[in-house]
């Protein structure tokens, strides 16, 4: 099968086309012929070595859509020919065929999602829903601030926050162009990240926000604590800026200012609470099926152009969601 793999960590140039044997499903696994693979920052981290040193030819790719080819033992409810979306905790999506754990494979029948849209859904939608409802414990009437508001997770999270009862949703971005793009997803306002704390305080009449979603890290994370309302939470789900971890907070500032810090990591959830992850994905897909949430795919690349897609994402030049077209 065709695939995009890397044998050493580094820049996008380490990604290259290879031919690999077709995988065979084991117990609890589903073999999928891939139609589309989402492009995500987690795959950049994989290539950079954040998930460990690659052992031989390593294929990244954390979400796909496609068609079931074969199921292993103990798999029920899926048959050859079914169109599905899948989250891939161990990667492998940048290829013509991939193995997915059965709990993370989701039939598309009745959801109204085409394969292109579905290929961009399992990771970003699950993350957006999980960080809001799971880590962030969003409640009706909350005000929410979402960093990286123009990205795949940010654009989905703004819509999901509304659907989950948020009274106001604000965002931050790195450029004015991204601010204009993000506003189409229902933000009350979108601010440039530099100096966002003052803008948030002004927008909330000094109260601050109940929940901050932070995939950025560094100074952005530290400043986020300063815009929390009483009992406000900063929910961390990434480290896109790749700063050293500056958030070494003692307990006293959290206690004395009624603040909380929480985290969301989809890989850990897949290992320790797969049933929770599946529940989050199904709930988020239901929001798409109902029309409450749309996934905005702004770029489509051939599988061979995966390095280009990652280069633009790593440079922060992306808006919305990009996918790789795998099936010719």
C-alpha positions in Angstrom: 0.0 0.0 0.0 1.0 3.6 -0.5 1.8 5.5 2.7 3.7 8.6 3.9 6.2 7.6 6.6 9.2 8.9 8.5 12.2 7.0 10.0 13.7 9.9 11.9 12.3 12.9 13.6 12.7 16.4 12.2 11.0 18.9 9.8 8.4 18.2 7.2 11.1 17.0 4.8 11.4 13.7 6.8 8.0 12.7 5.5 8.3 10.7 2.3 6.2 8.2 0.2 6.8 4.5 0.8 5.3 1.2 -0.1 4.3 -0.9 2.9 2.5 -4.3 3.3 -1.2 -4.1 3.7 -2.1 -4.5 7.4 -4.2 -7.4 8.7 -6.8 -6.9 11.4 -6.3 -8.6 14.8 -8.8 -9.2 17.6 -10.9 -6.1 18.2 -9.5 -4.3 15.1 -11.1 -3.0 11.9 -9.3 -2.7 8.6 -10.3 0.4 6.7 -9.6 1.5 3.1 -8.8 5.2 3.7 -10.6 7.9 1.6 -9.5 11.0 3.6 -7.1 11.6 6.4 -7.3 14.8 8.6 -4.2 16.9 9.1 -3.7 17.8 12.8 -1.0 19.4 15.0 -0.7 16.1 16.8 0.8 14.6 13.7 3.3 17.4 13.6 4.2 16.5 17.2 4.5 12.9 16.2 6.9 13.8 13.4 8.9 16.1 15.8 9.4 13.2 18.3 7.0 14.3 21.0 5.5 10.8 21.0 8.9 9.0 21.1 11.5 7.9 18.7 10.2 6.2 15.5 11.0 2.5 15.2 11.4 1.8 11.5 9.0 3.2 8.9 6.4 5.1 11.0 3.1 6.3 9.6 1.3 9.2 11.4 -2.3 10.2 10.9 -4.8 10.3 13.8 -8.2 10.4 12.0 -9.6 9.0 8.8 -12.7 8.2 6.9 -13.1 5.3 4.5 -14.7 1.9 4.0 -14.6 -1.2 6.1 -12.6 -3.9 4.4 -12.5 -6.6 7.1 -13.0 -6.9 10.9 -11.0 -9.0 13.3 -12.4 -11.3 15.9 -14.8 -9.9 18.5 -15.9 -7.0 16.3 -19.6 -6.6 15.9 -21.9 -4.0 14.2 -19.5 -3.4 11.3 -19.4 -5.1 7.9 -17.4 -4.8 4.7 -18.5 -1.9 2.7 -19.7 0.3 5.6 -18.6 3.9 5.3 -17.0 5.0 8.6 -15.0 7.6 10.4 -12.3 6.5 12.8 -10.0 7.9 15.5 -6.5 6.3 15.4 -4.7 6.6 18.8 -1.6 4.8 17.4 -1.6 6.8 14.1 -1.4 5.2 10.7 -3.9 7.3 8.8 -1.5 8.7 6.1 -1.9 5.4 4.1 -4.2 3.6 1.8 -5.2 1.1 4.5 -5.2 1.4 8.3 -6.2 -0.6 11.4 -8.5 1.1 13.9 -9.6 -0.1 17.3 -13.3 -1.1 16.9 -14.5 1.3 19.8 -13.2 4.2 17.8 -14.8 3.4 14.5 -18.1 5.2 13.8 -20.5 4.3 11.0 -21.6 7.3 8.9 -25.1 5.9 7.9 -27.7 8.3 9.1 -25.3 11.1 10.1 -25.5 13.0 6.8 -21.6 13.3 6.7 -19.8 12.7 3.4 -16.5 11.0 3.5 -14.5 14.2 3.0 -16.1 15.9 6.0 -16.0 12.7 8.1 -12.2 12.5 7.5 -11.8 15.8 9.3 -14.1 14.9 12.3 -13.1 12.2 14.7 -10.1 13.9 16.3 -11.0 17.6 16.2 -14.7 17.1 17.1 -13.9 14.7 19.9 -11.2 17.0 21.3 -13.5 20.1 21.1 -16.4 18.3 22.8 -14.1 16.6 25.4 -12.3 19.7 26.5 -15.6 21.7 26.9 -17.8 19.1 28.5 -15.2 16.8 30.1 -12.2 18.8 31.2 -13.9 22.2 31.2 -17.2 21.1 32.8 -19.1 23.8 30.7 -22.4 24.8 32.2 -25.3 26.7 30.8 -24.7 30.4 31.0 -20.9 30.2 31.0 -18.7 32.6 29.2 -15.9 30.9 27.2 -12.6 32.1 25.8 -11.0 29.9 23.0 -7.4 30.4 22.0 -6.5 29.4 18.4 -10.0 30.3 17.5 -9.5 29.9 13.7 -8.1 26.4 13.8 -10.0 23.1 13.3 -10.6 22.5 17.1 -11.3 26.2 17.8 -13.9 26.7 15.0 -15.7 23.5 16.2 -15.4 24.4 19.9 -17.1 27.8 19.3 -20.1 26.1 17.8 -20.2 23.4 20.4 -19.9 25.8 23.2 -23.1 27.6 22.0 -24.9 24.3 21.6 -23.9 23.3 25.2 -25.3 26.5 26.6 -22.6 29.1 26.6 -23.9 32.7 27.0 -20.9 34.3 25.3 -17.9 32.9 23.4 -14.7 34.9 22.7 -11.6 33.9 20.8 -8.0 34.8 20.2 -5.9 34.5 17.1 -2.5 35.6 15.8 -3.6 37.8 12.9 -6.4 40.1 11.9 -7.1 37.9 8.8 -7.7 34.9 11.1 -10.0 37.0 13.3 -12.2 37.8 10.3 -12.3 34.1 9.4 -13.1 32.9 13.0 -16.0 35.3 13.4 -18.1 33.2 11.0 -18.4 30.5 13.6 -20.4 32.5 16.1 -17.9 34.2 18.3 -19.1 37.3 20.1 -15.7 38.8 19.4 -12.3 37.7 18.4 -9.1 39.4 19.7 -5.5 39.4 18.7 -3.5 37.2 21.1 -1.1 39.9 22.0 -2.8 41.9 24.7 -5.9 39.7 24.8 -6.3 39.9 28.6 -7.2 43.6 28.5 -9.6 43.0 25.6 -11.3 40.2 27.5 -11.7 42.2 30.7 -13.2 45.1 28.7 -15.6 42.7 26.9 -16.8 41.2 30.1 -17.0 44.5 32.1 -14.1 43.3 34.3 -15.8 40.0 35.4 -13.6 37.7 33.2 -14.7 34.3 31.7 -15.7 31.1 33.2 -13.7 28.8 31.0 -10.5 29.2 28.8 -9.6 26.6 26.2 -5.8 26.7 25.7 -3.8 24.7 23.1 -1.1 27.3 22.9 0.9 27.4 26.2 3.6 29.7 27.4 2.8 33.3 28.1 -0.7 32.9 26.7 -1.4 30.2 29.3 -0.1 32.4 32.2 -2.2 35.4 31.0 -5.3 33.2 30.8 -5.4 32.8 34.6 -5.7 36.6 34.9 -9.0 36.7 33.0 -10.9 34.1 35.0 -14.1 34.9 36.8 -14.5 33.4 40.2 -14.4 29.6 40.0 -13.1 29.9 36.4 -11.1 27.1 34.7 -8.2 27.0 32.3 -8.5 23.8 30.3 -5.2 22.8 28.6 -5.3 20.6 25.5 -2.1 21.3 23.6 1.3 23.0 23.4 1.3 24.5 19.9 3.7 27.3 20.7 6.2 24.8 22.0 7.3 27.1 24.8 8.9 25.6 27.9 6.2 24.9 30.5 5.8 28.2 32.3 2.8 27.1 34.3 4.5 26.0 37.5 1.9 27.5 39.7 1.8 26.9 43.5 -1.5 26.0 45.0 -2.0 29.3 46.9 -2.7 31.5 43.9 -5.4 29.0 42.7 -7.0 28.9 46.1 -6.8 32.6 46.9 -8.2 33.6 43.5 -10.8 30.9 43.1 -9.1 29.5 40.0 -8.7 26.0 38.6 -6.4 24.3 36.1 -7.6 21.2 34.2 -6.3 19.2 31.2 -7.6 17.1 28.2 -5.5 14.5 26.4 -7.3 12.3 23.9 -4.6 9.7 23.9 -4.7 9.2 27.6 -8.5 9.0 27.4 -8.3 6.3 24.7 -6.0 4.2 26.9 -7.8 4.6 30.2 -11.5 5.5 29.4 -12.3 4.4 25.9 -16.0 4.3 26.6 -15.9 8.0 27.6 -14.0 8.9 24.4 -16.6 7.0 22.3 -19.5 8.8 24.1 -17.9 12.2 23.4 -17.4 11.4 19.7 -20.9 10.2 19.3 -22.3 13.3 21.0 -20.2 15.6 18.8 -21.1 13.8 15.6 -24.7 14.2 16.6 -24.2 17.9 16.8 -22.9 17.9 13.2 -25.7 15.7 12.0 -28.3 18.1 13.6 -26.7 21.1 11.8 -25.6 22.8 15.0 -21.9 22.4 14.1 -20.2 22.5 10.7 -16.6 21.5 9.9 -15.0 23.9 7.6 -12.5 22.2 5.3 -10.4 25.0 3.8 -7.6 22.9 2.1 -7.4 19.5 0.4 -4.1 17.9 -0.5 -3.1 14.7 -2.3 -1.5 12.1 0.1 1.9 12.8 -1.6 1.7 16.4 -0.4 1.4 15.6 3.3 4.7 17.4 4.0 3.4 20.6 2.5 0.2 20.3 4.5 2.1 19.9 7.7 4.6 22.7 6.9 1.7 25.2 6.6 0.1 23.9 9.8 3.3 24.1 11.8 4.0 27.6 10.5 0.5 28.7 11.8 -0.7 29.6 8.3 -3.7 27.3 8.5 -7.4 28.3 8.9 -10.1 25.8 9.6 -9.3 22.2 8.7 -7.1 20.5 6.0 -7.5 16.9 4.8 -5.4 14.6 2.7 -7.2 12.9 -0.2 -6.0 9.3 -0.1 -8.2 7.3 -2.4 -7.7 8.2 -6.0 
